[in-house]
């Protein structure tokens, strides 16, 4: 089995090199190989240079795609999905909020045949690291998703989404921004895909540290959920 790790990145000069090193160092079970697909979404800082100057194991397939302009996370994710060759696709953010060492537990339900999709939930284990406003916004969007699409999720907005390639067949993703998270979830639930959640660790950063989510992204998420449900 091949695992494709898709890394959408925009202006993450300070973290992308370490993220690539952490991903490359992940130990997977025998019989599972890995490739890395980096989708640089028109970064304007030193991200491109940091990617191109990477020093990773020569046996590890790494495919890099540079967009000439910034379109949004959704566009970068879709670009990565289009070029990934793996049987299982995992989305990895280019910051240091999530830990690649948890890949084994993330892909286990798919390997065992218990899931088509696995979400890494930040809220399945007690944590005080998520700010109240962020937690409340996430809970609202997750509850709305569950009501609209009959889900039982605890963390719809999680960045860790792991998907069997076959589960994407027939899905037409259209969003280009952070609304890729609700759109992907909505379309997977409408298609009847089995989504299993596993607990993950989370090291959130602040806006001053480079956090890119804003209030308007929550509004876009609500609009996307309603659009996917009623159109």
C-alpha positions, 0 to 999 in steps of 0.5 A, a space after each residue: 500500500 502507498 500512502 500519499 502525504 499531501 502538504 498544502 503550503 502558503 508562506 510557511 518559510 519558518 516551518 516547512 523544512 521541519 515539517 518535511 523532515 518530520 514527515 520523512 522520518 515517520 516509520 510505517 508498518 511493513 508493506 506501506 510505502 510513502 510519497 510526499 506531494 507538496 503543493 506550494 500555493 503561490 508563496 511570496 516569502 522564502 517558502 519556495 526556496 526552503 522546499 527546493 533546498 530540502 535534504 530528505 532521504 533519496 529513496 523517498 519520492 517527493 513531488 513538488 508543484 509550485 502555483 504561480 499565484 495564491 489561490 487558497 488552501 482548497 486549491 492546493 489540496 485539490 492540486 495535491 489530490 490530483 497528483 497523488 498516486 497513493 492508495 491512501 491520501 493524507 492531508 498534512 498542514 505545513 505548520 507544526 500544529 499536528 504531529 506526523 508521528 501519529 500517522 500509524 494510528 490515523 491510517 490503522 482504521 483504513 488498513 483494518 477495513 473499518 473506515 473509508 475515511 479517518 479524521 484526527 479529532 482534537 477533541 476526543 481527549 481532554 485538552 485546554 490548548 484550544 482557545 474558547 472562541 476557536 473551540 466554540 466555533 469548531 463545535 458549532 460548525 461540527 454540530 451543524 454538519 452533523 445535523 445537515 448530513 447525519 454525521 457523528 463527528 466531533 471535529 469537522 474542521 480538523 486538518 488531519 483527514 485520511 481518505 482511501 482513494 476509492 472514497 473520492 470517486 464521484 466527488 466534485 470538489 469546487 472550493 479553493 479556500 479554507 471552505 475545503 474542510 466543510 465541502 470535503 466533509 459534506 460530500 463524503 457524508 452525502 456519498 455514504 463514506 464511513 468516517 472514523 475519528 481517532 484522537 490526536 495531539 494538537 499544538 495550536 499557534 496564534 495569529 501572531 505566530 502565523 495562524 491564517 484562519 479568520 472569522 470570515 472563514 467560519 462564515 464561508 464554512 456555514 455557506 458551504 455546508 448549506 450549499 452542499 446540503 440544499 443544492 
